[in-house]
Amino acid sequence: MPASHLLVPVPIPDSVAALIGACVPAHVLQAEFDADCAAREVRRFRGPLLGVEDQADREQALADLARANKVLAAHHPGLTVRPGPWY
């Protein structure tokens, strides 16, 4: 049984993040940023009583997330971003 739920996220120094970013292609870094933003946007629009405009915004954010995840999965399947546990 993996104990991944027991892992505590540890912040990494900016210099280490820069080294990691230098090894990853620019379009993958952009897709990671886009996926994170889209997942945050999807989390904003949750609940059963969304208006028509909110539903359209949520669908647009889901489409953006899927587009970014397609790029991330092509690079490495473990990089994909999920909108949240309630999805």
PDB file as gemmi writes it, atoms N, CA and C in Angstrom:
CRYST1    1.000    1.000    1.000  90.00  90.00  90.00 P 1                      
ATOM      1  N   MET A   1       0.855  -1.177   0.000  1.00  0.00           N  
ATOM      2  CA  MET A   1       0.000   0.000   0.000  1.00  0.00           C  
ATOM      3  C   MET A   1       0.898   1.236   0.000  1.00  0.00           C  
ATOM      4  N   PRO A   2       0.729   2.102  -0.990  1.00  0.00           N  
ATOM      5  CA  PRO A   2       1.553   3.312  -1.017  1.00  0.00           C  
ATOM      6  C   PRO A   2       1.135   4.287   0.080  1.00  0.00           C  
ATOM      7  N   ALA A   3       2.109   4.964   0.604  1.00  0.00           N  
ATOM      8  CA  ALA A   3       1.851   5.930   1.672  1.00  0.00           C  
ATOM      9  C   ALA A   3       1.948   7.350   1.142  1.00  0.00           C  
ATOM     10  N   SER A   4       1.490   7.567  -0.093  1.00  0.00           N  
ATOM     11  CA  SER A   4       1.599   8.898  -0.679  1.00  0.00           C  
ATOM     12  C   SER A   4       0.728   9.920   0.041  1.00  0.00           C  
ATOM     13  N   HIS A   5      -0.339   9.481   0.700  1.00  0.00           N  
ATOM     14  CA  HIS A   5      -1.174  10.415   1.444  1.00  0.00           C  
ATOM     15  C   HIS A   5      -0.487  10.905   2.712  1.00  0.00           C  
ATOM     16  N   LEU A   6       0.606  10.241   3.119  1.00  0.00           N  
ATOM     17  CA  LEU A   6       1.335  10.651   4.312  1.00  0.00           C  
ATOM     18  C   LEU A   6       2.436  11.656   4.011  1.00  0.00           C  
ATOM     19  N   LEU A   7       2.719  11.869   2.730  1.00  0.00           N  
ATOM     20  CA  LEU A   7       3.791  12.777   2.368  1.00  0.00           C  
ATOM     21  C   LEU A   7       3.388  14.225   2.612  1.00  0.00           C  
ATOM     22  N   VAL A   8       4.304  14.974   3.151  1.00  0.00           N  
ATOM     23  CA  VAL A   8       4.074  16.389   3.421  1.00  0.00           C  
ATOM     24  C   VAL A   8       4.781  17.186   2.325  1.00  0.00           C  
ATOM     25  N   PRO A   9       4.075  18.091   1.639  1.00  0.00           N  
ATOM     26  CA  PRO A   9       4.749  18.888   0.615  1.00  0.00           C  
ATOM     27  C   PRO A   9       5.804  19.797   1.243  1.00  0.00           C  
ATOM     28  N   VAL A  10       6.983  19.767   0.672  1.00  0.00           N  
ATOM     29  CA  VAL A  10       8.091  20.561   1.175  1.00  0.00           C  
ATOM     30  C   VAL A  10       8.442  21.602   0.120  1.00  0.00           C  
ATOM     31  N   PRO A  11       8.497  22.863   0.485  1.00  0.00           N  
ATOM     32  CA  PRO A  11       8.861  23.881  -0.499  1.00  0.00           C  
ATOM     33  C   PRO A  11      10.305  23.696  -0.957  1.00  0.00           C  
ATOM     34  N   ILE A  12      10.531  23.953  -2.231  1.00  0.00           N  
ATOM     35  CA  ILE A  12      11.892  23.843  -2.753  1.00  0.00           C  
ATOM     36  C   ILE A  12      12.419  25.249  -3.040  1.00  0.00           C  
ATOM     37  N   PRO A  13      13.720  25.431  -2.925  1.00  0.00           N  
ATOM     38  CA  PRO A  13      14.300  26.753  -3.199  1.00  0.00           C  
ATOM     39  C   PRO A  13      14.089  27.156  -4.668  1.00  0.00           C  
ATOM     40  N   ASP A  14      14.075  28.452  -4.909  1.00  0.00           N  
ATOM     41  CA  ASP A  14      13.880  28.964  -6.267  1.00  0.00           C  
ATOM     42  C   ASP A  14      14.961  28.485  -7.218  1.00  0.00           C  
ATOM     43  N   SER A  15      16.178  28.353  -6.730  1.00  0.00           N  
ATOM     44  CA  SER A  15      17.268  27.913  -7.608  1.00  0.00           C  
ATOM     45  C   SER A  15      17.055  26.474  -8.066  1.00  0.00           C  
ATOM     46  N   VAL A  16      16.521  25.634  -7.194  1.00  0.00           N  
ATOM     47  CA  VAL A  16      16.237  24.247  -7.572  1.00  0.00           C  
ATOM     48  C   VAL A  16      15.073  24.211  -8.560  1.00  0.00           C  
ATOM     49  N   ALA A  17      14.060  25.016  -8.325  1.00  0.00           N  
ATOM     50  CA  ALA A  17      12.935  25.084  -9.258  1.00  0.00           C  
ATOM     51  C   ALA A  17      13.399  25.570 -10.625  1.00  0.00           C  
ATOM     52  N   ALA A  18      14.337  26.515 -10.653  1.00  0.00           N  
ATOM     53  CA  ALA A  18      14.866  27.006 -11.926  1.00  0.00           C  
ATOM     54  C   ALA A  18      15.635  25.910 -12.666  1.00  0.00           C  
ATOM     55  N   LEU A  19      16.385  25.096 -11.936  1.00  0.00           N  
ATOM     56  CA  LEU A  19      17.112  23.988 -12.553  1.00  0.00           C  
ATOM     57  C   LEU A  19      16.144  22.952 -13.131  1.00  0.00           C  
ATOM     58  N   ILE A  20      15.093  22.665 -12.393  1.00  0.00           N  
ATOM     59  CA  ILE A  20      14.083  21.722 -12.884  1.00  0.00           C  
ATOM     60  C   ILE A  20      13.398  22.299 -14.116  1.00  0.00           C  
ATOM     61  N   GLY A  21      13.045  23.568 -14.057  1.00  0.00           N  
ATOM     62  CA  GLY A  21      12.390  24.218 -15.189  1.00  0.00           C  
ATOM     63  C   GLY A  21      13.263  24.278 -16.421  1.00  0.00           C  
ATOM     64  N   ALA A  22      14.577  24.351 -16.237  1.00  0.00           N  
ATOM     65  CA  ALA A  22      15.495  24.405 -17.380  1.00  0.00           C  
ATOM     66  C   ALA A  22      15.547  23.078 -18.121  1.00  0.00           C  
ATOM     67  N   CYS A  23      15.164  21.992 -17.449  1.00  0.00           N  
ATOM     68  CA  CYS A  23      15.196  20.663 -18.068  1.00  0.00           C  
ATOM     69  C   CYS A  23      13.892  20.310 -18.780  1.00  0.00           C  
ATOM     70  N   VAL A  24      12.877  21.099 -18.577  1.00  0.00           N  
ATOM     71  CA  VAL A  24      11.565  20.817 -19.150  1.00  0.00           C  
ATOM     72  C   VAL A  24      11.326  21.776 -20.314  1.00  0.00           C  
ATOM     73  N   PRO A  25      10.785  21.276 -21.437  1.00  0.00           N  
ATOM     74  CA  PRO A  25      10.503  22.164 -22.568  1.00  0.00           C  
ATOM     75  C   PRO A  25       9.535  23.290 -22.192  1.00  0.00           C  
ATOM     76  N   ALA A  26       9.690  24.404 -22.865  1.00  0.00           N  
ATOM     77  CA  ALA A  26       8.887  25.599 -22.543  1.00  0.00           C  
ATOM     78  C   ALA A  26       7.395  25.356 -22.722  1.00  0.00           C  
ATOM     79  N   HIS A  27       7.004  24.614 -23.755  1.00  0.00           N  
ATOM     80  CA  HIS A  27       5.565  24.393 -23.965  1.00  0.00           C  
ATOM     81  C   HIS A  27       4.960  23.526 -22.862  1.00  0.00           C  
ATOM     82  N   VAL A  28       5.764  22.669 -22.240  1.00  0.00           N  
ATOM     83  CA  VAL A  28       5.272  21.854 -21.128  1.00  0.00           C  
ATOM     84  C   VAL A  28       5.126  22.719 -19.874  1.00  0.00           C  
ATOM     85  N   LEU A  29       6.075  23.610 -19.637  1.00  0.00           N  
ATOM     86  CA  LEU A  29       5.952  24.541 -18.506  1.00  0.00           C  
ATOM     87  C   LEU A  29       4.727  25.432 -18.656  1.00  0.00           C  
ATOM     88  N   GLN A  30       4.482  25.903 -19.874  1.00  0.00           N  
ATOM     89  CA  GLN A  30       3.298  26.737 -20.124  1.00  0.00           C  
ATOM     90  C   GLN A  30       2.022  25.929 -19.897  1.00  0.00           C  
ATOM     91  N   ALA A  31       2.021  24.671 -20.342  1.00  0.00           N  
ATOM     92  CA  ALA A  31       0.848  23.815 -20.143  1.00  0.00           C  
ATOM     93  C   ALA A  31       0.616  23.550 -18.660  1.00  0.00           C  
ATOM     94  N   GLU A  32       1.688  23.400 -17.891  1.00  0.00           N  
ATOM     95  CA  GLU A  32       1.544  23.191 -16.453  1.00  0.00           C  
ATOM     96  C   GLU A  32       0.927  24.424 -15.789  1.00  0.00           C  
ATOM     97  N   PHE A  33       1.382  25.584 -16.187  1.00  0.00           N  
ATOM     98  CA  PHE A  33       0.822  26.828 -15.656  1.00  0.00           C  
ATOM     99  C   PHE A  33      -0.647  26.967 -16.043  1.00  0.00           C  
ATOM    100  N   ASP A  34      -0.958  26.689 -17.313  1.00  0.00           N  
ATOM    101  CA  ASP A  34      -2.339  26.785 -17.788  1.00  0.00           C  
ATOM    102  C   ASP A  34      -3.250  25.794 -17.073  1.00  0.00           C  
ATOM    103  N   ALA A  35      -2.756  24.573 -16.848  1.00  0.00           N  
ATOM    104  CA  ALA A  35      -3.560  23.556 -16.171  1.00  0.00           C  
ATOM    105  C   ALA A  35      -3.837  23.960 -14.729  1.00  0.00           C  
ATOM    106  N   ASP A  36      -2.847  24.506 -14.056  1.00  0.00           N  
ATOM    107  CA  ASP A  36      -3.040  24.932 -12.673  1.00  0.00           C  
ATOM    108  C   ASP A  36      -4.068  26.061 -12.597  1.00  0.00           C  
ATOM    109  N   CYS A  37      -3.972  27.016 -13.503  1.00  0.00           N  
ATOM    110  CA  CYS A  37      -4.933  28.125 -13.520  1.00  0.00           C  
ATOM    111  C   CYS A  37      -6.342  27.634 -13.838  1.00  0.00           C  
ATOM    112  N   ALA A  38      -6.456  26.725 -14.802  1.00  0.00           N  
ATOM    113  CA  ALA A  38      -7.765  26.198 -15.184  1.00  0.00           C  
ATOM    114  C   ALA A  38      -8.374  25.378 -14.042  1.00  0.00           C  
ATOM    115  N   ALA A  39      -7.563  24.595 -13.338  1.00  0.00           N  
ATOM    116  CA  ALA A  39      -8.076  23.807 -12.216  1.00  0.00           C  
ATOM    117  C   ALA A  39      -8.589  24.721 -11.108  1.00  0.00           C  
ATOM    118  N   ARG A  40      -7.866  25.808 -10.854  1.00  0.00           N  
ATOM    119  CA  ARG A  40      -8.337  26.778  -9.855  1.00  0.00           C  
ATOM    120  C   ARG A  40      -9.662  27.409 -10.291  1.00  0.00           C  
ATOM    121  N   GLU A  41      -9.768  27.685 -11.577  1.00  0.00           N  
ATOM    122  CA  GLU A  41     -10.996  28.286 -12.109  1.00  0.00           C  
ATOM    123  C   GLU A  41     -12.167  27.307 -12.005  1.00  0.00           C  
ATOM    124  N   VAL A  42     -11.930  26.035 -12.266  1.00  0.00           N  
ATOM    125  CA  VAL A  42     -12.997  25.028 -12.160  1.00  0.00           C  
ATOM    126  C   VAL A  42     -13.469  24.933 -10.721  1.00  0.00           C  
ATOM    127  N   ARG A  43     -12.546  24.957  -9.766  1.00  0.00           N  
ATOM    128  CA  ARG A  43     -12.906  24.874  -8.348  1.00  0.00           C  
ATOM    129  C   ARG A  43     -13.771  26.047  -7.910  1.00  0.00           C  
ATOM    130  N   ARG A  44     -13.615  27.188  -8.562  1.00  0.00           N  
ATOM    131  CA  ARG A  44     -14.441  28.354  -8.213  1.00  0.00           C  
ATOM    132  C   ARG A  44     -15.905  28.123  -8.525  1.00  0.00           C  
ATOM    133  N   PHE A  45     -16.176  27.401  -9.608  1.00  0.00           N  
ATOM    134  CA  PHE A  45     -17.548  27.204 -10.072  1.00  0.00           C  
ATOM    135  C   PHE A  45     -18.034  25.817  -9.682  1.00  0.00           C  
ATOM    136  N   ARG A  46     -18.329  25.645  -8.414  1.00  0.00           N  
ATOM    137  CA  ARG A  46     -18.892  24.372  -7.988  1.00  0.00           C  
ATOM    138  C   ARG A  46     -20.171  24.644  -7.213  1.00  0.00           C  
ATOM    139  N   GLY A  47     -21.020  23.679  -7.222  1.00  0.00           N  
ATOM    140  CA  GLY A  47     -22.296  23.810  -6.543  1.00  0.00           C  
ATOM    141  C   GLY A  47     -23.433  23.524  -7.504  1.00  0.00           C  
ATOM    142  N   PRO A  48     -24.559  23.141  -6.958  1.00  0.00           N  
ATOM    143  CA  PRO A  48     -25.683  22.747  -7.812  1.00  0.00           C  
ATOM    144  C   PRO A  48     -26.429  23.909  -8.448  1.00  0.00           C  
ATOM    145  N   LEU A  49     -26.294  25.098  -7.913  1.00  0.00           N  
ATOM    146  CA  LEU A  49     -27.096  26.221  -8.394  1.00  0.00           C  
ATOM    147  C   LEU A  49     -26.247  27.239  -9.146  1.00  0.00           C  
ATOM    148  N   LEU A  50     -25.637  26.808 -10.236  1.00  0.00           N  
ATOM    149  CA  LEU A  50     -24.845  27.720 -11.048  1.00  0.00           C  
ATOM    150  C   LEU A  50     -25.737  28.357 -12.104  1.00  0.00           C  
ATOM    151  N   GLY A  51     -25.504  29.617 -12.355  1.00  0.00           N  
ATOM    152  CA  GLY A  51     -26.225  30.296 -13.413  1.00  0.00           C  
ATOM    153  C   GLY A  51     -25.712  29.857 -14.776  1.00  0.00           C  
ATOM    154  N   VAL A  52     -26.382  30.302 -15.804  1.00  0.00           N  
ATOM    155  CA  VAL A  52     -26.015  29.917 -17.164  1.00  0.00           C  
ATOM    156  C   VAL A  52     -24.611  30.402 -17.508  1.00  0.00           C  
ATOM    157  N   GLU A  53     -24.287  31.639 -17.144  1.00  0.00           N  
ATOM    158  CA  GLU A  53     -22.958  32.183 -17.435  1.00  0.00           C  
ATOM    159  C   GLU A  53     -21.880  31.449 -16.648  1.00  0.00           C  
ATOM    160  N   ASP A  54     -22.168  31.094 -15.384  1.00  0.00           N  
ATOM    161  CA  ASP A  54     -21.206  30.357 -14.580  1.00  0.00           C  
ATOM    162  C   ASP A  54     -20.977  28.958 -15.144  1.00  0.00           C  
ATOM    163  N   GLN A  55     -22.036  28.326 -15.624  1.00  0.00           N  
ATOM    164  CA  GLN A  55     -21.884  27.009 -16.240  1.00  0.00           C  
ATOM    165  C   GLN A  55     -21.010  27.088 -17.487  1.00  0.00           C  
ATOM    166  N   ALA A  56     -21.203  28.126 -18.268  1.00  0.00           N  
ATOM    167  CA  ALA A  56     -20.392  28.308 -19.473  1.00  0.00           C  
ATOM    168  C   ALA A  56     -18.931  28.564 -19.108  1.00  0.00           C  
ATOM    169  N   ASP A  57     -18.699  29.356 -18.065  1.00  0.00           N  
ATOM    170  CA  ASP A  57     -17.330  29.609 -17.614  1.00  0.00           C  
ATOM    171  C   ASP A  57     -16.682  28.335 -17.093  1.00  0.00           C  
ATOM    172  N   ARG A  58     -17.453  27.512 -16.386  1.00  0.00           N  
ATOM    173  CA  ARG A  58     -16.920  26.244 -15.872  1.00  0.00           C  
ATOM    174  C   ARG A  58     -16.565  25.308 -17.027  1.00  0.00           C  
ATOM    175  N   GLU A  59     -17.422  25.231 -18.031  1.00  0.00           N  
ATOM    176  CA  GLU A  59     -17.140  24.375 -19.186  1.00  0.00           C  
ATOM    177  C   GLU A  59     -15.903  24.864 -19.939  1.00  0.00           C  
ATOM    178  N   GLN A  60     -15.734  26.168 -20.026  1.00  0.00           N  
ATOM    179  CA  GLN A  60     -14.550  26.718 -20.685  1.00  0.00           C  
ATOM    180  C   GLN A  60     -13.290  26.369 -19.895  1.00  0.00           C  
ATOM    181  N   ALA A  61     -13.371  26.467 -18.570  1.00  0.00           N  
ATOM    182  CA  ALA A  61     -12.222  26.116 -17.732  1.00  0.00           C  
ATOM    183  C   ALA A  61     -11.905  24.626 -17.839  1.00  0.00           C  
ATOM    184  N   LEU A  62     -12.932  23.781 -17.910  1.00  0.00           N  
ATOM    185  CA  LEU A  62     -12.699  22.348 -18.091  1.00  0.00           C  
ATOM    186  C   LEU A  62     -12.050  22.056 -19.436  1.00  0.00           C  
ATOM    187  N   ALA A  63     -12.463  22.783 -20.472  1.00  0.00           N  
ATOM    188  CA  ALA A  63     -11.848  22.603 -21.791  1.00  0.00           C  
ATOM    189  C   ALA A  63     -10.385  23.040 -21.770  1.00  0.00           C  
ATOM    190  N   ASP A  64     -10.103  24.155 -21.104  1.00  0.00           N  
ATOM    191  CA  ASP A  64      -8.715  24.618 -20.981  1.00  0.00           C  
ATOM    192  C   ASP A  64      -7.869  23.610 -20.210  1.00  0.00           C  
ATOM    193  N   LEU A  65      -8.448  23.045 -19.152  1.00  0.00           N  
ATOM    194  CA  LEU A  65      -7.741  22.046 -18.358  1.00  0.00           C  
ATOM    195  C   LEU A  65      -7.459  20.795 -19.194  1.00  0.00           C  
ATOM    196  N   ALA A  66      -8.428  20.353 -19.962  1.00  0.00           N  
ATOM    197  CA  ALA A  66      -8.230  19.171 -20.805  1.00  0.00           C  
ATOM    198  C   ALA A  66      -7.158  19.418 -21.863  1.00  0.00           C  
ATOM    199  N   ARG A  67      -7.160  20.609 -22.442  1.00  0.00           N  
ATOM    200  CA  ARG A  67      -6.161  20.947 -23.461  1.00  0.00           C  
ATOM    201  C   ARG A  67      -4.751  20.947 -22.861  1.00  0.00           C  
ATOM    202  N   ALA A  68      -4.607  21.541 -21.684  1.00  0.00           N  
ATOM    203  CA  ALA A  68      -3.296  21.578 -21.028  1.00  0.00           C  
ATOM    204  C   ALA A  68      -2.868  20.182 -20.579  1.00  0.00           C  
ATOM    205  N   ASN A  69      -3.810  19.395 -20.078  1.00  0.00           N  
ATOM    206  CA  ASN A  69      -3.490  18.036 -19.648  1.00  0.00           C  
ATOM    207  C   ASN A  69      -3.062  17.154 -20.807  1.00  0.00           C  
ATOM    208  N   LYS A  70      -3.578  17.413 -21.983  1.00  0.00           N  
ATOM    209  CA  LYS A  70      -3.176  16.643 -23.164  1.00  0.00           C  
ATOM    210  C   LYS A  70      -1.689  16.848 -23.441  1.00  0.00           C  
ATOM    211  N   VAL A  71      -1.234  18.080 -23.338  1.00  0.00           N  
ATOM    212  CA  VAL A  71       0.192  18.382 -23.540  1.00  0.00           C  
ATOM    213  C   VAL A  71       1.025  17.758 -22.425  1.00  0.00           C  
ATOM    214  N   LEU A  72       0.560  17.882 -21.182  1.00  0.00           N  
ATOM    215  CA  LEU A  72       1.300  17.339 -20.046  1.00  0.00           C  
ATOM    216  C   LEU A  72       1.387  15.814 -20.117  1.00  0.00           C  
ATOM    217  N   ALA A  73       0.294  15.160 -20.470  1.00  0.00           N  
ATOM    218  CA  ALA A  73       0.288  13.698 -20.546  1.00  0.00           C  
ATOM    219  C   ALA A  73       1.182  13.195 -21.672  1.00  0.00           C  
ATOM    220  N   ALA A  74       1.296  13.964 -22.741  1.00  0.00           N  
ATOM    221  CA  ALA A  74       2.182  13.562 -23.828  1.00  0.00           C  
ATOM    222  C   ALA A  74       3.645  13.610 -23.373  1.00  0.00           C  
ATOM    223  N   HIS A  75       3.963  14.544 -22.484  1.00  0.00           N  
ATOM    224  CA  HIS A  75       5.330  14.638 -21.964  1.00  0.00           C  
ATOM    225  C   HIS A  75       5.578  13.577 -20.884  1.00  0.00           C  
ATOM    226  N   HIS A  76       4.672  13.500 -19.912  1.00  0.00           N  
ATOM    227  CA  HIS A  76       4.761  12.499 -18.848  1.00  0.00           C  
ATOM    228  C   HIS A  76       3.373  12.358 -18.221  1.00  0.00           C  
ATOM    229  N   PRO A  77       2.796  11.154 -18.200  1.00  0.00           N  
ATOM    230  CA  PRO A  77       1.430  10.972 -17.681  1.00  0.00           C  
ATOM    231  C   PRO A  77       1.240  11.406 -16.227  1.00  0.00           C  
ATOM    232  N   GLY A  78       2.299  11.418 -15.457  1.00  0.00           N  
ATOM    233  CA  GLY A  78       2.182  11.806 -14.057  1.00  0.00           C  
ATOM    234  C   GLY A  78       2.049  13.298 -13.820  1.00  0.00           C  
ATOM    235  N   LEU A  79       2.162  14.086 -14.863  1.00  0.00           N  
ATOM    236  CA  LEU A  79       2.089  15.549 -14.709  1.00  0.00           C  
ATOM    237  C   LEU A  79       0.679  16.109 -14.799  1.00  0.00           C  
ATOM    238  N   THR A  80      -0.290  15.300 -15.162  1.00  0.00           N  
ATOM    239  CA  THR A  80      -1.644  15.818 -15.358  1.00  0.00           C  
ATOM    240  C   THR A  80      -2.193  16.408 -14.066  1.00  0.00           C  
ATOM    241  N   VAL A  81      -3.077  17.375 -14.217  1.00  0.00           N  
ATOM    242  CA  VAL A  81      -3.651  18.114 -13.091  1.00  0.00           C  
ATOM    243  C   VAL A  81      -5.131  17.809 -13.009  1.00  0.00           C  
ATOM    244  N   ARG A  82      -5.604  17.534 -11.810  1.00  0.00           N  
ATOM    245  CA  ARG A  82      -7.040  17.286 -11.597  1.00  0.00           C  
ATOM    246  C   ARG A  82      -7.657  18.520 -10.969  1.00  0.00           C  
ATOM    247  N   PRO A  83      -8.905  18.789 -11.252  1.00  0.00           N  
ATOM    248  CA  PRO A  83      -9.527  19.996 -10.693  1.00  0.00           C  
ATOM    249  C   PRO A  83      -9.791  19.918  -9.203  1.00  0.00           C  
ATOM    250  N   GLY A  84      -9.883  18.749  -8.634  1.00  0.00           N  
ATOM    251  CA  GLY A  84     -10.108  18.630  -7.195  1.00  0.00           C  
ATOM    252  C   GLY A  84     -10.717  17.296  -6.859  1.00  0.00           C  
ATOM    253  N   PRO A  85     -10.784  16.960  -5.575  1.00  0.00           N  
ATOM    254  CA  PRO A  85     -11.303  15.654  -5.174  1.00  0.00           C  
ATOM    255  C   PRO A  85     -12.801  15.509  -5.391  1.00  0.00           C  
ATOM    256  N   TRP A  86     -13.515  16.608  -5.482  1.00  0.00           N  
ATOM    257  CA  TRP A  86     -14.978  16.546  -5.645  1.00  0.00           C  
ATOM    258  C   TRP A  86     -15.373  16.303  -7.084  1.00  0.00           C  
ATOM    259  N   TYR A  87     -14.461  16.407  -8.019  1.00  0.00           N  
ATOM    260  CA  TYR A  87     -14.770  16.273  -9.437  1.00  0.00           C  
ATOM    261  C   TYR A  87     -15.184  14.899  -9.738  1.00  0.00           C  
TER     262      TYR A  87                                                      
END                                                                             
